[in-house]
Amino acid sequence: MLKKDTMQCITNNYLLDIIQKKMSVSIHLHRNQNPNSLNLALYAKATPQELKEFVLSIPYFDATLKNFLTATGEPQTIISQAWELEFVKKCELWLGSLEWMYGKPGALAIGENNKIWLSLPF
């Protein structure tokens, strides 16, 4: 296990793999809100398109982080364990929301002054 102050160089695929694993828990609920997703019921994992839609829809990531995650190739950045834990926390928060699972609007208070957006550390 890494120490909290240890930094590591990662690619966007490393973070996308984390999201992909977390999405497998509730992707079936999200698919149920879309009648066109019946053909996706056979897939246990999120498709690349669903993964991209999730990244772009998550209100806890700023535009810089969303761009990094959806970039082609394998861009790299440096993160700490604390940042990674916050990333996982934000993913789980959105994956457990009514907005994501069922497409129901909620009362998310997100803005520049709320300081709940996660951005790339570097």
Secondary structure, 3 states (H helix, E strand, C coil): CCCCCCEEEEEHHHHHHHHHHHHCCCHHHHHHCCHHHHHHCCCCCCCHHHHHHHHHHCCCECHHHHHHHHCCCCCEEEEEHHHHHHHHHHHHHHHCCHHHHHCCCCCCCCCCCCCCCECCCC
